[in-house]
Amino acid sequence: MTKINAAKFKEQCLSILDHLDPEGLIITKHGHPVAKIIPIRRECAELIGSLKHKIKIKGSIFSTGIKWNAQS
């Protein structure tokens, strides 16, 4: 994993974010790690909404379909 000093990260932040490795980046201050930046996995983001119009819900999504009496 790559390490970078906080001052250098501040100077080059946008460029660094554009070229971020999948492993991420550790930001240091005085040689001590203070933060870790990791890229968001795009595969997960692509799943959002991917099943729209492909799943049909029958009945209530808030019920198991089993009736029960809490007093008994």
C-alpha angles and dihedrals in degrees: 000000000000121000126205134181115250093238092054090045090052091052095047102027100129094045092047092051091050091055101036115151119231088248092060132221135277117219116209136195117200089348095305121113113246104164143012124211119199127178120247110251106245093204090071093048090053091058093064107104094358093122095050110136090007100086125061119201117212118196125347121334087207095061135067090210091242118116117217139168116230092201097061 
